[in-house]
Amino acid sequence: MLKTVLNLNAASCVFFGVIFVMFDRVVSAFIGTVPEIVIITLGTILIVNGLLLILVARQENPKRSHVMTFVIGDFAWVGLTIILLILGI
């Protein structure tokens, strides 16, 4: 189950990362006033994060500390997204 979740998270990260990098202008226009370089940077981070998730998911017994790093990162991503939405940024 854990490996499935890690792989799905990885797929999501890589998918959206590629969209952010390849279609930075479209994403920037959709979001609003976010500079394109920010979208490209976020996309790159998402791709790297997704690749790291794949590496961890391929381990026979993923280390708890590695998994928790991704959990904390995802929690922070969602939390910051909610804050930005509330602030209208």
Backbone bond lengths (Angstrom), bond angles and torsions (degrees), N, CA, C in turn:
res aa  C-N    CA-C-N  psi(-1)  N-CA   C-N-CA  omega(-1)  CA-C   N-CA-C  phi
1 M - - - 1.454 - - 1.530 110.73 -
2 L 1.340 116.28 -45.56 1.468 120.09 -179.11 1.521 111.19 -60.46
3 K 1.313 117.03 -44.31 1.462 120.34 -179.25 1.526 111.41 -64.57
4 T 1.320 116.77 -35.19 1.467 120.53 177.00 1.520 110.33 -63.89
5 V 1.323 116.87 -44.92 1.470 121.39 179.12 1.523 110.29 -63.56
6 L 1.322 117.24 -43.71 1.461 120.69 178.75 1.527 110.80 -61.71
7 N 1.326 116.74 -42.41 1.467 120.05 179.51 1.522 112.31 -67.55
8 L 1.327 117.40 -38.53 1.470 120.16 176.93 1.525 110.83 -66.24
9 N 1.313 116.30 -40.47 1.468 120.96 176.86 1.528 109.29 -62.83
10 A 1.324 116.83 -42.85 1.461 121.24 178.69 1.527 110.71 -61.14
11 A 1.325 116.55 -46.25 1.467 120.70 -179.64 1.522 110.74 -60.34
12 S 1.317 116.26 -42.52 1.461 120.78 179.01 1.526 111.04 -63.11
13 C 1.318 116.44 -45.37 1.466 120.67 179.95 1.523 111.56 -61.15
14 V 1.327 115.90 -48.54 1.467 119.67 -178.85 1.526 110.38 -64.82
15 F 1.324 117.26 -43.54 1.464 121.49 -179.85 1.527 111.35 -57.73
16 F 1.334 116.28 -54.38 1.460 119.23 -178.06 1.526 111.64 -70.55
17 G 1.329 117.07 -32.20 1.463 119.86 176.24 1.516 111.63 -60.93
18 V 1.318 116.04 -45.21 1.468 120.40 178.81 1.526 110.42 -64.02
19 I 1.321 117.18 -42.05 1.471 120.13 177.19 1.531 110.22 -60.36
20 F 1.328 117.29 -45.50 1.465 120.80 -179.86 1.528 111.19 -61.31
21 V 1.322 117.52 -41.93 1.469 120.79 -177.10 1.533 111.15 -74.23
22 M 1.331 116.89 -44.20 1.466 119.90 -175.47 1.529 113.35 -78.12
23 F 1.314 116.60 -30.39 1.463 120.75 -176.44 1.527 111.04 -122.51
24 D 1.332 116.02 43.83 1.463 121.40 -175.03 1.523 112.57 -57.53
25 R 1.308 117.96 -38.63 1.470 120.16 -179.33 1.526 111.44 -67.66
26 V 1.309 116.16 -42.21 1.465 120.39 179.75 1.524 110.05 -64.84
27 V 1.348 116.46 -45.89 1.463 120.88 179.89 1.529 109.85 -63.21
28 S 1.326 116.29 -43.67 1.468 120.53 179.91 1.530 110.99 -61.29
29 A 1.311 116.29 -43.06 1.472 120.27 178.80 1.521 111.14 -66.44
30 F 1.329 117.15 -38.04 1.462 121.40 179.38 1.522 111.09 -65.31
31 I 1.345 115.82 -42.68 1.459 119.94 -177.93 1.521 111.29 -73.80
32 G 1.306 116.59 -38.17 1.467 119.36 -179.48 1.507 111.64 136.58
33 T 1.307 115.52 -116.51 1.458 120.36 -171.86 1.528 113.66 -101.28
34 V 1.293 118.02 20.98 1.461 121.61 -179.05 1.531 108.65 -75.53
35 P 1.339 117.66 125.97 1.473 119.59 178.19 1.533 111.27 -59.81
36 E 1.321 115.61 145.67 1.464 120.93 -177.24 1.529 111.77 -60.18
37 I 1.332 117.78 -34.77 1.464 120.18 -179.44 1.532 110.70 -62.99
38 V 1.322 117.16 -31.65 1.473 120.70 177.03 1.527 109.59 -67.08
39 I 1.323 116.71 -41.62 1.467 121.42 179.27 1.528 109.97 -64.60
40 I 1.329 116.73 -43.72 1.464 120.62 178.89 1.526 110.48 -63.32
41 T 1.325 117.01 -42.31 1.464 121.35 179.32 1.523 110.62 -63.13
42 L 1.323 116.78 -46.35 1.461 119.89 177.85 1.523 111.42 -61.86
43 G 1.326 116.56 -40.57 1.457 120.35 178.00 1.519 112.08 -61.59
44 T 1.312 115.86 -42.27 1.468 120.50 178.87 1.519 110.63 -64.03
45 I 1.325 116.15 -42.87 1.469 120.76 177.89 1.529 110.15 -61.68
46 L 1.318 116.92 -42.31 1.463 120.42 178.99 1.529 111.52 -62.56
47 I 1.320 117.27 -41.40 1.466 120.52 179.44 1.523 110.49 -63.94
48 V 1.323 116.69 -47.05 1.470 120.29 178.90 1.527 110.17 -61.53
49 N 1.316 116.63 -44.19 1.467 120.84 178.41 1.525 110.55 -59.25
50 G 1.329 116.72 -43.55 1.461 120.94 178.86 1.518 112.30 -62.20
51 L 1.324 116.87 -41.22 1.466 120.10 178.87 1.526 110.98 -66.54
52 L 1.329 116.85 -38.98 1.471 119.79 176.23 1.529 111.02 -65.17
53 L 1.324 116.49 -38.20 1.468 120.28 176.49 1.528 110.75 -60.52
54 I 1.311 116.65 -41.23 1.462 120.56 178.84 1.525 110.28 -61.99
55 L 1.326 116.37 -43.06 1.469 119.53 178.89 1.524 111.81 -60.91
56 V 1.322 116.03 -43.10 1.471 119.73 179.38 1.523 110.27 -67.59
57 A 1.325 117.40 -41.09 1.471 121.13 -179.15 1.529 111.54 -64.00
58 R 1.315 117.34 -27.00 1.471 120.65 -178.83 1.528 112.74 -79.68
59 Q 1.335 116.75 -13.23 1.462 119.43 178.45 1.529 109.50 -68.56
60 E 1.320 115.73 145.45 1.464 119.46 179.77 1.521 111.06 -60.32
61 N 1.314 116.46 -47.53 1.463 122.92 176.44 1.524 108.74 -129.99
62 P 1.341 117.30 91.81 1.462 119.64 -178.17 1.532 111.14 -57.11
63 K 1.332 115.30 137.41 1.457 120.15 179.25 1.519 110.11 -67.49
64 R 1.312 114.69 139.31 1.464 120.48 179.36 1.528 111.12 -57.08
65 S 1.324 116.77 -41.08 1.468 120.37 -178.17 1.529 111.34 -63.48
66 H 1.331 117.35 -35.68 1.460 120.15 178.01 1.525 110.62 -68.09
67 V 1.321 115.18 -45.19 1.463 119.53 179.83 1.529 110.31 -62.80
68 M 1.323 116.87 -43.47 1.461 120.70 -179.24 1.528 111.78 -64.58
69 T 1.326 117.33 -30.75 1.470 120.26 175.70 1.525 109.91 -60.12
70 F 1.325 116.53 -43.19 1.459 120.30 178.93 1.526 111.47 -70.55
71 V 1.319 117.31 -37.61 1.466 120.94 178.03 1.527 109.86 -61.50
72 I 1.319 116.68 -47.20 1.464 120.95 179.81 1.527 110.44 -64.21
73 G 1.337 116.36 -41.97 1.466 119.92 177.74 1.516 112.47 -61.61
74 D 1.326 117.18 -43.67 1.472 120.97 178.03 1.528 111.09 -64.91
75 F 1.324 116.42 -41.63 1.461 120.69 178.21 1.526 110.25 -60.84
76 A 1.326 116.62 -44.51 1.468 120.91 179.08 1.526 110.54 -63.91
77 W 1.334 117.51 -41.90 1.471 122.15 179.78 1.532 110.22 -59.48
78 V 1.321 116.51 -48.13 1.467 120.69 -179.97 1.526 110.47 -65.93
79 G 1.325 116.59 -44.62 1.462 120.45 -179.86 1.517 112.51 -60.55
80 L 1.313 116.91 -45.56 1.462 120.41 179.48 1.528 111.48 -67.36
81 T 1.331 116.68 -35.19 1.462 120.06 176.72 1.525 110.58 -62.87
82 I 1.315 116.64 -43.44 1.481 120.99 178.83 1.524 110.20 -63.12
83 I 1.317 116.76 -42.97 1.468 120.61 178.80 1.531 110.74 -62.10
84 L 1.317 117.06 -43.99 1.472 119.95 178.69 1.524 111.42 -63.41
85 L 1.338 116.86 -38.80 1.461 119.91 177.84 1.523 111.38 -65.54
86 I 1.322 116.25 -42.65 1.472 120.32 179.57 1.538 110.85 -63.40
87 L 1.325 115.55 -41.10 1.467 120.37 -178.95 1.527 112.47 -78.43
88 G 1.320 115.98 -11.20 1.464 120.00 179.69 1.511 113.50 73.17
89 I 1.309 115.82 28.21 1.472 120.12 -178.34 1.515 109.17 -93.66
